[in-house]
Amino acid sequence: MSTTLTLLESFKTTSLPKDVLSPADRQTVFAQIRHFRQKLPREILEKHEKPLSWLSMRQLIMDWGVAFASWQLHLHISNVFTFVLALFCMAYSQRGISNLTHDCSHFNLFSSKRWNYFVGDFLMCPSLMATMRSQREAHVAHHNYLGSEQDPDHGLGNKTSLKHYRNKNFTHKSIWALFLYDVLDAKLFLQHAAGSLNDHALHIVVWWAAFALLLGPLERPIIGIPLPIAWRFCAMWHLSRCTIMYGVYIFREILDHSGLPSDTILSFTRTSPYGTALQKFLQPHDDNYHLLHHLLPKVPMGHLHSLHSYLVKHVPEYERANRYEVYFGGEHGLLTQELHREMVL
């Protein structure tokens, strides 16, 4: 997928829901971002677009630490409870690392692109079966083509999109029904499980081999294998990634955009509740401020909470956008709202 900043006008039209606008009727993503940036004082932008490198590295250490601690707990107290606990802890770690990888792909972890690539490729991306190159190719396309046919996550008919977008099926009215429809999708599951292995096999395989050998001395050796290998950690990590993490990935993708009209960034993106245990598991490191991220993608995640508070007070159109403060509560609850109210083919 091209990473060039191609304008939305380049996509080919198809049969669209009535509130999915054709290229001639919609502003480009870049025009919307420029328009929104003009609403903010320069000093506010400069303050919030500075990388928070030390915070990000502390978060990365914490995320890996949770995974390592749960793995060691299971090694020392091997039972079903510690096994299941380790799977959930590893899923939490993967969500955190995924969000830091996402920030890294925007070059928001460090001011130097070289350092973003180094940390991304050697400390984060391969653990999720990706590389910085593959992460940027897919994610930059999502931003540039948001809501259009070329959006790799939410594009109508796009082969890599969520199932309901791929099949142009907007009949599901609840998040729970839509989640069951999307998660039970063999094509999307295989895409998630394989990641970028087909295109970047050498990088990913070598990384995992070195990782397993590095952690090997912390595990009991396998009889007949002379080198210590952290096979239990690797097996549990990928089991968690292909079960719990996969489900959370689908659920979080739905929360971010699904069920909304795709004519503008403001109408097609949500802000999720902040500060609950559920948010910390589903969208750690302030990933719940997804609308703000699309409007100002150069703001590191560590700044999103404070900038969100500023925007709610000073930018009315942001304050009125898809902002949810609770998970449950009828139409005012993120998980109880009605989806696809006007989206019919």
N, C-alpha and C positions, 0 to 999 in steps of 0.2 A: 504494500500500500504506500502510495507516495506521501512524503512528509512535506511537500511544498504547500505553500499557503494558497491553494487554488480556491477561487471564489465559488460560492454555492451555485451561481448561475450555470456552472458547467454540467450539473447533473441532468440526466434525461428524465423527463416526466413519464409517469405511468398512471394507472388508475388509482386515484388518491381519495382518502376520506375527505369530506367536505371542508374540514378545518385544517387540512394539511395543504398549505399553499404552494402553488407552482413558483418556480424561480422568479418569474416576472412580477409576482405579487409580494415578495418577501424581501426584507433587507438582508444583506449579507451579515454573517456573524461578525465580521470585522467592523462593519459600519455600526452595528449595535454596541460593540465594545467601545469604539471611539466615542460614540454618543454618551454612553454611561460614564466613561472616564471624565468627560467634560463637566460632570456634575460634582466632582470632588476637587477640593483644593490640592494644589501640587504637593504641598507639604504632607498631606494625609497619604497620598499615593507613595511618596518617597519613603515615608516612615514604615508603611506596611508592605512594601515590596522588597525590603532588605531581608536576605536569607538569615535564618536562625540556625546556623550550622551546629552549634553546641547543643541546643535543645533537641534537634533532630538526631544527633548521635546518641544522646542520652536515651531517647525513645527507642532507638534501634537496639541499644544494649539491653534495655528492659524487655523488648519484644523477644529477642533471642534468649534472654535469661529465663523468661517464663517457660519457654519450650524446653530448655535444658533442665530446669529444675523439675518439671513434671516428668520428664524422661527418667531422670535419676531417681525420683520418688518411686516410679514404677519398677525400676531395676531392683531397688532395695526392699520394696513391699509389693510383691507381684500378686495382684488379685484383679478381679473384674473392675472394682471401683477405681483403683489407681490407673487402670488401663483406659477406662472411659474418661476419667478426669484429664489424663494426659492428652487424649484426642481433642477435647474441648480447649484445653490450654494451648495446644499447638494451632488450632484453628484461630484462636484469639491472636496468637503471635503472627500467624500468616496474614490476618487482616491488617495488623499494624504495619508489618513489613511491606505489604502490598500498597498501603497508603503512602509510606515513605518512598517506595519505588515510584509511585505516581508523582509525588512531588519532585523526585529526582529527574523524572522524564521531562518535567517543565524547566529543569535547571534551577530549581528553587531551593535546593539543599545547600548549595555553595555558589558563590559568585563566579567561580571558574567552571566552565563546561567540562574541562578535563577532570576535575575532581568529582563532578557529578557522574561522569561516565565511569571513573575508577570505582567509586563506592557502589554505584548501581550494579556494575558488572561483576564485582568481586565479593560483595557483602550481602546483596539482596536479590537481584533479578533471577539468577539461576536456581535459587531455592524455590521459586515459583514457576520453574520451567520456562524462563524467558531470558532475554538479554536487553540491554538498554536500547539497542537498535530496534528490536521487535516491539518493545514496549512503546517507544516513541512513534513508530510507524502506525500502530493501531490507535494509540490514544490521541495523537495530533489529528488524525483523520476524524475521530469522534468530535473533537472540538470544532474543526474547520467546517465539517459537513453536518453539524448538529441538526437532527430531525429530518434530514434529506435522505434520499435513496442511498447515498454513499456513506452514511453514518454506519460504521461497522457494528455498533451495538444496538441501534434503534432505527435502522434504515428499512423502509418498506421493501420487501423482496430481497434484501441483502442476505447472502448465504451465511454470514457470520453473526447475524442479528439474533436477538431473543426470538423464540419460536413464534410468538403472536405477531411480531413485526414481519418476520420472514414469511409467514403464511397470510398476512394481512387479516388477522382474526381479531376483531375488537368486540366480541360478544361478552367477554367476562367483565362483570361489574364490581367485583370485590378484589382486593389485593390477594386474598387467600386463594380464590378460584384461579386467578391469573398465575399465581406462583405455582400451583399444582400443574397447570397446563404447561408452563415453561420449564419447570425443573424436570419433568418426566419426558425429556427430549434427548434421545440417544446421540443425535448429531452434536448438540451443544455440550453434552457431557464429554464426548470424545475430544472435542476442541479444547475443553478446559483441562482434561487429563493430560493430553499430549503437549499442550502449550506450544512453544516454538521449537519443539524437538526436531521436527522435520527440516527446518531451515537452519537451525543453529546447534545441531547435534554434538559436534565436537566440543564446543564451549561448555554446553550444559553437562555432558557426560564426564568430561575431565574435571569440571568443578565438583560434581557429586562424588567422584572417585577420590579426589583429594580431601573433600570434607569428611567422607566416611573413614578414611585412613587417619585423619587428624584427630577425630573423636574416638577412634578405635580403642586406645588404651583405657578409656572410661567404661568400656563394656566387657562382659565376660567373653573370652575367646570362643570361637566355634571350633569344635574338634575336627582336626584334619586340615584346617586352614592356618598356615604359619603366620600370616599377618593379621593383627587385630583390626576388625572392621566394625563400625558402629551400625550394624545391620538393623538392630531393633529401632534405633532412632529413625533411620531412613524409612523403614517399613511403616512405622507409626506416623511419621510426618506425611507421607504420601497417602496413607489411608485416610488421615484427617483431611488432607487437601481434596481428595476425591469424594468425600462424603459431606462432612459438616461445612467445610470451607466452600464447597461447590454450592450447597444450598444457600449459604449466606451470600455468596456472590450473586446468585440469581435474585434473591430477595432484595438485596441492596440496589441492583440495577433497576428493578421495578420501582423501588421507592424514589429513585433519583428522577425518573422521567416518565414512566409508563402511565397511560391513561389520560394524558394531557394533550391539548392542541399544540402542534409543533411549529407555529408560525413565528414565534420569537423566543429568545433565551428566557425572558421573564415568564412567558406563559408555559414553557415546556420543561421547566426545571423546578425542583422543590428544595426547601430548607426543612430539614428534619428536626425533631426535638433534641434539645441539648441537656447533658448533665445526668442522664439516668444510666443505670447499669446496662440496660438494653442498648442504648446508644454507644456506650463504651465498647460493647462487644461487636455490634453491627458496623459501626462507623467510628472507629477509634481515631485519635489524633485530630479531632474536629472535622472529620470528613463529612459530617452531617450538613455543613454549610455548602452544599453542592451548587446551589444557585449562585452564590457569591463567587465560587470558584470559576464558574463559566463566564461570569461577567468580568472578573479580574483574575485571569489565570496566572499572572505573575506574582500573586500574593501567596507566600508560603503558608502552609496549613497552620503553623503556629501563630499566625497573625489573624486568622479568620474570625475568631471569636470577638476580639476587640473591634475589628473593622465592621463586623456584623452589627454590633451594638451602636456604632456610630451611624451606620446607614439607616437603621430602623428609625433613628431620631431625626435624620437630616434629609433623607431621600424618600419622598412619599411613594413613588412607584415601586421602590424596593420593599418598603414596609407593607404595601398592599399585595405583593406577589405571593406565590404559593408557599406561605410560611406556616409551619405547623409547630405548635408548642407542646402538644400532648400526643401520645400514641393512640389513645382510645377516647371517644367522645363524639360519636355521630359524624356529621360532615366536618366537624372541627378536629377530628382525630385522624392522624396520619394513616392508621391501619383500619379505620372504619369508614373512610370516604367512599363515595361512589366513583367508579372509573368509567372512562369512555362514554360520558353522558351524551356527546354529540357526534362521536366518531362512528359513522356508518358508511359503508361503501356503496 
